[in-house]
Amino acid sequence: MDYRNLLFIALISLIACCGIMAVIWLWAKRIKNAGVVDVFWALNFPVITIITFFLAEGFQTRKILICSIFLLAELRLGIHLWQRVIGHLDEEEGRYQRLRSEWGDKADRNFFVFFQFQAISNVLLAIPFFIITANISTKISILEYIGLAIWAVAFLGEMIADRQLAAFKKDPKNKGKVCDTGLWYYSRHPNYFFEWLTWMAYFIFALASPWGILAIISPAIILYLLTKVTGVPNNEEQNLRSKPEAYKKYQQTTSSFFPWFKKA
């Protein structure tokens, strides 16, 4: 494994992601909607994928496999987020409104730093990807096949969860109600669970490569962010504000993250 080449790829990826986020910050500043950062955080990964595919020196078949699934997953997520955000570009999401209010006249400067940290996180989370694409072994390991299988389950699960929620919200009869059908019957956040499972799949895939154990950093960071920082906490807070009684009951009976059977 050529570590100098790995560092070079990571540096090029970082420069590209930081540049993209700087441009997006200018756009967000003009339209006064920092929520667009979520879309381009996801779409930065395809940029990293393209850079790595052409610069990494690993086994071509392995590169095609990991680049294909990484590209497919992140493009799907980016497009899904774009469809969610594009409908209300003139209305900033609550969490960004709160940050803007707390930061006051320093909001634009702080959002620039925030956007750059998102770019840094893109490269940090891509560690499994860098490790895998540097692997020169011509044998595809059983661990890599297991990783692919888990990824397929996670990809389908997240896509189904997103579609079930979108269909529920689209029906006017469900206004003020909580989506608790399909995958949402077993978890309050199945979309977040399957997003995390996707990163676990990359970790398992990376275990077949030298220093693959270092890839654990990605699912660990994603799990922390989703359950403690931006994902579950923000979503729960918003739902408790919009439908307090119904959502409290939902919380009492349904697993927060990992899909499981209803509580009595």
matplotlib code that plots the C-alpha trace (Angstrom):
import matplotlib.pyplot as plt

x = [0.0, 1.5, 0.8, 2.1, -0.3, -3.1, -2.2, -2.1, -5.6, -6.9, -5.4, -6.8, -10.2, -10.0, -9.1, -12.0, -14.6, -13.5, -13.7, -17.2, -18.3, -16.9, -19.0, -22.1, -21.5, -21.7, -24.9, -26.4, -25.4, -27.2, -30.4, -30.1, -30.6, -27.8, -29.8, -28.3, -25.1, -26.8, -27.3, -23.8, -22.3, -23.8, -22.8, -19.2, -18.8, -19.3, -16.6, -14.3, -15.3, -14.3, -11.0, -10.1, -11.1, -8.6, -5.8, -5.8, -3.5, -5.5, -6.9, -9.2, -12.1, -12.2, -12.1, -15.0, -17.0, -16.5, -16.7, -20.0, -21.8, -20.4, -21.4, -24.9, -25.6, -24.4, -26.0, -29.3, -29.0, -27.9, -30.9, -33.3, -32.0, -32.1, -35.8, -36.5, -34.6, -35.4, -39.1, -38.5, -35.3, -37.0, -37.6, -34.5, -34.8, -35.4, -32.0, -30.2, -32.5, -31.6, -27.9, -28.4, -30.2, -27.6, -24.7, -26.2, -23.9, -21.3, -23.6, -22.1, -18.5, -19.5, -21.5, -18.4, -16.4, -19.3, -19.4, -15.6, -15.9, -18.5, -15.9, -13.3, -15.8, -16.4, -12.7, -12.5, -15.5, -14.1, -11.2, -12.6, -12.9, -9.3, -8.1, -10.1, -9.1, -5.4, -5.6, -3.6, -4.6, -6.3, -8.4, -11.9, -12.3, -15.3, -15.4, -15.8, -18.7, -20.3, -19.8, -21.5, -24.5, -24.9, -24.7, -27.5, -29.8, -28.9, -29.4, -32.8, -33.8, -33.0, -34.6, -37.8, -37.9, -37.6, -40.3, -42.7, -42.2, -42.7, -45.9, -47.2, -46.5, -48.0, -51.4, -53.4, -55.3, -52.1, -51.6, -50.7, -50.2, -47.0, -45.8, -45.7, -46.3, -43.9, -40.3, -41.4, -43.4, -40.2, -38.0, -38.6, -35.7, -35.2, -33.7, -30.9, -30.4, -29.9, -27.6, -25.4, -25.6, -24.3, -21.2, -20.8, -20.9, -17.9, -16.1, -16.6, -15.5, -12.4, -11.4, -10.1, -7.5, -4.3, -5.0, -8.7, -9.5, -8.9, -12.1, -14.1, -13.8, -16.5, -19.5, -18.5, -18.6, -21.9, -23.5, -22.5, -23.7, -27.0, -27.9, -26.4, -25.9, -27.8, -30.1, -32.3, -32.2, -33.2, -35.9, -37.3, -37.4, -39.2, -41.8, -42.4, -43.1, -45.4, -47.4, -46.5, -49.1, -48.9, -45.2, -44.8, -46.9, -44.8, -41.6, -43.0, -43.7, -41.1, -37.4, -35.5, -32.8, -32.3, -35.4, -37.2, -40.6, -43.1, -43.0, -46.1]
y = [0.0, 3.3, 5.7, 8.7, 8.2, 7.8, 11.1, 12.8, 11.5, 12.6, 16.1, 16.5, 15.4, 17.8, 20.7, 19.8, 19.5, 22.7, 24.6, 23.2, 24.2, 27.7, 28.2, 26.7, 29.0, 32.0, 30.7, 30.0, 33.5, 35.0, 33.0, 33.0, 29.3, 27.3, 24.0, 23.5, 22.3, 19.0, 18.3, 19.1, 17.2, 14.1, 15.2, 15.7, 12.0, 11.3, 13.9, 12.0, 8.8, 10.1, 11.5, 8.3, 6.0, 7.7, 8.2, 5.1, 2.3, -0.7, -3.7, -2.4, -4.9, -3.9, -0.2, -0.7, -2.5, -0.1, 3.0, 1.8, 1.2, 4.4, 6.5, 5.0, 5.4, 9.0, 10.1, 8.7, 10.4, 13.7, 13.6, 12.7, 15.7, 18.0, 17.1, 17.8, 21.1, 22.6, 22.8, 25.5, 27.3, 30.5, 28.8, 27.8, 24.7, 25.3, 24.1, 26.5, 29.4, 28.8, 28.9, 32.1, 33.6, 32.5, 33.7, 37.1, 39.3, 36.6, 34.1, 34.4, 33.9, 31.0, 29.3, 29.5, 27.6, 25.2, 24.5, 23.9, 21.4, 19.6, 19.3, 18.0, 15.4, 14.2, 13.3, 11.8, 9.6, 8.4, 6.7, 3.2, 4.1, 5.3, 2.1, -0.2, 1.4, 1.2, -2.6, -4.3, -7.9, -9.5, -11.8, -10.6, -11.7, -13.3, -10.2, -8.0, -10.1, -9.9, -6.1, -5.9, -8.0, -5.8, -2.7, -4.0, -4.5, -1.0, 0.7, -0.9, -0.3, 3.4, 3.9, 2.1, 4.1, 7.4, 6.5, 5.3, 8.6, 10.7, 8.9, 9.3, 13.0, 13.5, 12.2, 15.1, 12.7, 12.1, 15.8, 15.9, 12.1, 10.1, 7.7, 4.3, 2.0, -0.2, 0.2, 3.1, 0.6, -1.0, 2.1, 5.8, 6.5, 3.5, 5.8, 6.8, 3.2, 2.0, 5.0, 3.9, 0.3, 1.5, 2.8, -0.5, -2.3, -0.1, -1.0, -4.7, -4.4, -2.6, -5.3, -7.3, -4.6, -3.8, -1.4, -1.9, -1.8, 1.9, 2.2, 1.7, 5.5, 6.1, 4.1, 5.2, 8.9, 8.4, 6.6, 9.4, 12.1, 10.4, 9.5, 12.3, 15.4, 16.1, 13.2, 11.8, 14.7, 17.3, 15.2, 14.2, 17.8, 19.0, 16.2, 16.9, 20.5, 19.7, 16.7, 16.4, 13.9, 11.5, 11.6, 11.0, 7.9, 6.8, 7.3, 5.1, 2.1, 2.3, 1.7, 5.0, 3.7, 0.0, -1.7, -3.9, -5.0, -2.7, -2.3, -3.1]
z = [0.0, -1.1, 1.9, 0.1, -2.7, -0.2, 1.5, -1.9, -2.8, 0.6, 0.1, -3.4, -2.1, 0.8, -1.5, -3.9, -1.0, 0.7, -2.6, -3.3, 0.2, -0.2, -3.3, -1.7, 1.3, -1.0, -2.5, 1.0, 2.1, -0.9, -0.4, 3.4, 3.7, 5.2, 4.8, 1.4, 3.1, 3.8, 0.1, -0.9, 2.1, 0.5, -3.1, -2.1, -1.7, -5.4, -6.1, -3.8, -5.5, -9.0, -7.7, -5.9, -8.8, -11.2, -8.7, -6.5, -7.5, -6.1, -8.0, -10.7, -10.1, -6.4, -7.3, -9.6, -7.0, -4.1, -6.3, -7.8, -4.5, -2.9, -5.9, -6.0, -2.3, -2.0, -5.3, -4.0, -0.7, -2.3, -4.8, -1.9, 0.2, -2.8, -3.4, 0.3, 0.4, -3.0, -2.2, 0.5, -0.4, 0.9, 4.2, 6.3, 8.5, 12.2, 13.4, 11.0, 12.0, 15.6, 14.8, 12.8, 15.7, 18.3, 16.2, 15.3, 13.2, 13.2, 11.5, 8.0, 9.3, 11.5, 8.8, 6.5, 9.2, 9.6, 5.9, 5.8, 8.7, 6.7, 3.9, 6.3, 7.6, 4.0, 3.7, 7.2, 6.6, 3.3, 5.1, 4.4, 0.7, 0.6, 2.2, 0.0, -3.3, -2.3, -1.9, -4.7, -3.9, -6.9, -4.8, -3.6, 0.0, 1.7, 3.9, 0.8, -0.4, 3.1, 3.0, -0.4, 0.9, 4.0, 1.8, -0.5, 2.5, 3.9, 0.6, 0.0, 3.6, 3.5, 0.2, 1.3, 4.6, 2.8, 0.3, 3.1, 5.0, 1.8, 0.9, 4.5, 4.5, 1.0, 2.2, 3.7, 5.9, 7.9, 8.9, 12.6, 12.8, 13.3, 10.6, 12.3, 9.3, 7.4, 8.6, 10.8, 12.9, 14.2, 14.5, 14.9, 12.6, 10.2, 7.6, 10.0, 11.0, 7.4, 6.7, 9.6, 8.3, 4.9, 6.6, 8.6, 5.2, 4.1, 7.3, 6.8, 3.2, 4.3, 6.8, 3.9, 3.1, 5.0, 7.9, 7.3, 11.0, 10.9, 8.8, 12.0, 12.5, 9.8, 11.2, 14.7, 13.7, 11.8, 14.7, 17.1, 14.8, 14.0, 17.6, 19.6, 17.4, 14.3, 13.3, 16.0, 18.6, 16.0, 14.5, 17.8, 19.0, 15.9, 16.1, 19.8, 18.9, 15.9, 17.4, 21.1, 22.3, 19.3, 19.2, 23.0, 22.6, 19.6, 21.7, 24.5, 22.2, 19.4, 19.4, 18.8, 16.3, 16.0, 14.5, 17.1, 18.1, 19.8, 23.5, 25.5]

ax = plt.figure().add_subplot(projection="3d")
ax.plot(x, y, z, "-o")
ax.set_aspect("equal")
plt.show()
